Amino acid sequence: MPKVTLLAYTPEPEKVIASAAKLCYSAAGIEKIEQGLTPEKTASFVSMISELGHNSTIEHASFTFGIEGVSRAFLAQITRHRLASYSVKSQRYVNETNFEYVIPPEIEKVPEAKAEFLKAMEEDKRHYEKISELLKEKHKQELLKSGKNEKEAAKAAKKMANEDARFVLPNACETKMICTFNARELLHFFSLRCCNRAQWEIREVAQMMLKLVKPIAPDIFAMAGPGCVRGACPEGKMTCGRAAEMREFYRNLGAEQ
């Protein structure tokens, strides 16, 4: 089960965005730009820029998440969103002996498939450990010959072994990361990854992220979610056919908070 934590965000994100929008249409100086920005005025500015498509102003607010309990397959997908910053647990510097892994729900539902999957994970662990030990010994001997002492050679050899032993690790291998999105890119991320056609793991994480930011910036994320939340489904003939259901779901997401 993924775990998503909102670690930090721009204080008063909607007021920051409204200030940026107001500056574009006002002769007021920076020191006075926030004057008169009541909650009502702020909401009005945010709604206005959304209608105008003046989305550059939304980039001034950012949100930082801690994500764990996800697979390396998930990592390959989320980092396609390049207008974001990522810090990820390294498989070079962190030894993955007895690594945790993510079991896809569809595999979990089929006992025979799950048994085969678990067997594969144990095999991967065995291969990783064996390759790691063989490489450590090789590197250690080479480092000893180069003049390093026993302790230094053993420590360096372990890190060197991780670098190549990791090639046997599966997509299911668990990872964790910290990532930062500005609000504009976050809206784009939600439009793609909250869609029913998105892969199940990244869709689940996207929903968790949206649930966390929506109460903090309700006007920014009022219409956040897949494309069908804001109009016709953009997937064309690939549509899931559940647009009405999706609109209802995302309208209520986070309401219990």
N, C-alpha and C positions, 0 to 999 in steps of 0.2 A: 504494500500500500504506500503510495507516495506521501510525503509530508512536505507541505509548503508553508514557509514562515515569511511574513512581511517584515524585513529587518529594518528598513528605513524608507523614508519618502520625503519629498519636498514639503516643508511645513506650509500649511494653507495653500495647497496646490492650485485650487481653483482661483484664489485671489491673485496668485502669481500670474496665472494665465490671463485673467481678466485685466491685470495691470499692463501686461504686454499688449493685449488687444486695444486697450484704451489709449496707450501711447501712440499706436499707429494712426489713430483718428482724432488726436487731441494735440493742442499746442502746449499743454501743461508740461512743466519741467518734471524731472524724475522725482524730486523731493515732494511733489504734490500729486503724483500720479495715482496714489492709493486713496486720496481724499474722496469721500463720498461713495466708496466701494462697500456699500452695505451688503449683507448676504443676498438680498433681493437683486441689487444691481450687479453683483458678481455673477449670480445665476443667469441674469439676462445677457451679460457679455459672453458667457460661455455658450449659451444657446445661440447667440447671434453668430459667433465665429464658426460654430458647427454648421449652421445653415449656409454661411457664406463660403465654407470650405477653406477658411483662413487657418489652415492646420499648423503652420509654422509656429504659431503662438503656443500651441499645445505642447511643443517640445520642451518648454521651459520647466515642466514638472517631471520628476523622475521617481521611480519606485525600485527598490532593491529587495530581491527575494532570496531566501535560502531554500534550496530544493534538495531533498534526499530520498532514498528509497526508490530511485529510478534506474533504468538500464542504460548501458552504453548505446543501445539502439535509440533511446530517447535523446541522448546527447547529440547524436548525429543529426537529429531532426531540429532540435531547438537552436543549434548553432547556425542553421541556415538563415536564421533571422539575424542578419549581420549588423544591423543598427542597434546593437545592444552589447553590453560588456559581460564577459564570462570569466570566472575563476573556477577551475575544476580540479578535483582530486586527481593527482598524477599517478599513473601506473608505472612510471619510471622510478619515482622516489618513495612510493608506498608499496610495500610488498603485498601481493594479493593471495598469499597462501590462505586457504579456507575462506575465499571470497564469498560474499553474500550475492544472491541473484534474484531476479524478478521472474516469476512464473506467469506467463500470459493466461488470462482467465479462461480462454477456450481450451487450453491444454489442461488447466486445472479441472475442467468439467469432465474430462475423459480419463478414467483411472489408468487405462493402458498407456495413453499418451503421457500422462503425468509420470508414471513409473519410468518410461523410457527417457523422459526429460531429466528426471532426477539422476538417473544412471549416467546420462551424458554429462551432467554437472560434476558428478563425483569423478568421472574419467578425466574431465578437464582439470580438476583440482590435482589429481594424481600426476597428470602430464606436466602441469605447471611446476609443481613441487620438484619433480624429477629433473626437468630441464634446468630449473633454477639452481639446484644443488650441483649439477654437472658444470654449469657455467661458472658458478661461484668458485669451485675448486680450480678450474682452468685459469680464471682471472687472478685468483689468489697466488698461484704459483708464479705467474708472470710478474705480478707486482712485487713478490718477494725477491725475485731475481733482479728486478730493477732497483732494489735497495730499500724498499719500504719495510718497516718492522711488521711483526705478526698482527698486531691490533689494527694498524692502519690498512694493511693489505686486506684483512678480513672485511673491514667496514666498506672499503671502496669496492671490493669484489661483489659484495651483496647488491649494491646499487647498480653496478654494471650488469649483473645477472638479470635484475628486474627488467632492464631495458629490452632485452630480447625474449625472455620467458613470457612476457605479456602477450606476445603474438598468438599464443595458444588460447587466450582467454575468449569467452563467448560474448556475443551481443547482450546476453542476459545479465552479464556481470553488473552488479550494483555500483552506482557512482553517486556523487553528491556535488553540488555546485552553488555558487552565489552568482546571481546575474542581475543586471540593472538595465531597465528599459525606460526611455522617455515615454510620456503618455501617448504621443502620436504613434510610435512604433508598437506600443502595447495594444492600442486599438486595432492596428493592422494584424498583430499576432492573434488577437481574439477572433477577428473576422475569419481567419484561416483555420485556426486550431480548435475553435469551439464547434466547428461544423461537424455534423454526423459522419461526413466522409473522411474526417481526419482520423489518424491512427488512434486506437483506444487510449494508449498511455499518455500521449501528449494532450489529447482532448481532456482527460481527467485532470491533469495538472493545470491546463488553461482555465478550466472551470474553477479550480481552487484559487488560482491567482485572481480571477475576476471577482470571486466572492469576497476576497480580502480587500480589494481596492475600491469596490463599488460604494461601501458606506463612507469611505474617506473622501471620495470625489464623485458624489452621485450625479452631478450634472455632466461631468466629463464622460462618465461611463453609463449614462442613462440608456443609450441605445447600443451598448457594447454587446458583442456576441457574433454569431455567424451572420453572413450577409442577409439571410432571410428575415432577420430581426428588423431590418431597416427597409425592406421592400421585397421585391420578387427574389426568389432563390437564384443566385448567380451560377449555380452548377448546371443549368440547362437540363439536358436529358439525363444527366447523372444525379439529379436531385433525389433526395431520400423521400420526398413527398410528405414530409411532416412539418412544414413551415409553421402552421398554426400552433402546433404543439411546442415547437422550439421558441416561438415568440412568447408564449405563456411561461415557459420554463425560465427564460432569461429575464423576463420582466420581474419575476419573483425571486430570482437568485440573490441571496444575501439579505432578503427582506426580514428574515428571522433575527438578524443581528441588530 
